[in-house]
Amino acid sequence: MSLTAIGLGFIVIGAGLGIGLIGKGAMEAMGRQPEVLPKIQTAMIIGAALIEGVALFAIVLAWLVDK
């Protein structure tokens, strides 16, 4: 159980860092080129959704393996 908890913690931390880096990069890009804001926002939202999906899949998989 404790190894699963540690693994789940790493999954959550990794997803949070990934989404944070996406947000950071998007804000820098929007600051440099405000005219492409809609394209950057769309790419940022899609990327964040994919990271959340993979993190959720990994959490469910870790939970199922632990059972």
Buried (B, 14 or more C-beta within 10 A) or exposed (E): EEEBEEBBEEBEEBBEEBBEEBEEBBEEBBEEEEEEEEEBEEBBEEBBEEBEEBBEEBBEEBEEEEE
